[in-house]
Amino acid sequence: MAKKKSEILAESLAQLISESSDIEGAAVVGTDGLVYSANVPQRALDENMVGASSAAVFGLSRRSVQQLKRGEFTQTLIQGDEGNIIVSGINSETLFVGLTHKSVNLGMVFAETRSIVAKLREIL
């Protein structure tokens, strides 16, 4: 029996994270906040909160990019004192959310994010 797209997405997300040296958790989220798949590092982290927060960040970022005439939204970085959140567009309806430690090489994280997003585009 063929696997469902959701199963393929979950397996691919887990594999991509395991291959990453810097991204410790990730999710694929709709722009409406619906979580399609999540692999977050802390069980105390609510996947639905990841989805809702990511959708809110995306909405504000997209609007800001448009209002400031910077083209189309591609990616947002939020830095906290304990780590980073990267929200990147997979397509017009879906986002990749990456969680990292605070002491990562952001250039490498951005490169890994581009690679992960490209692979997820093929699945979706």
C-alpha positions, 0 to 999 in steps of 0.5 A: 500500500502506498504511503500517505503524503503525511507519512512521507512528510513526517519521515522526511522531516525526521530524516532531514533533521537527523542529517542537520548539524544545527537544526534541532527541531522543525515543523511543516505548517500551513500559513493558517497555523495548521501543523502538517508535521512536527518534530520538536526537541522538547516534549513540553513544546506544544506543536499547535503553539508552534503552528499558531506562532509561525503563522502569526510571524509569517503574516506580520513578516509578509505584510512588512516585506510588502509594505516596505517594498522588499519583494516577496516573503522568503524567510524570517529569523527570530533570535532569542537568548536560548535559540533561534526560530527560522520561518521559511516559505515552502510554497504560498500555503506552507511554511518550514519552521526550524529551531536551533540552539543559540550558538549556531553558525547562521550561514550554515543554518540558512544553507541547510534551511534552503536545502530542506525547503527544496526537498519539502517542495518536492514532497508537497 
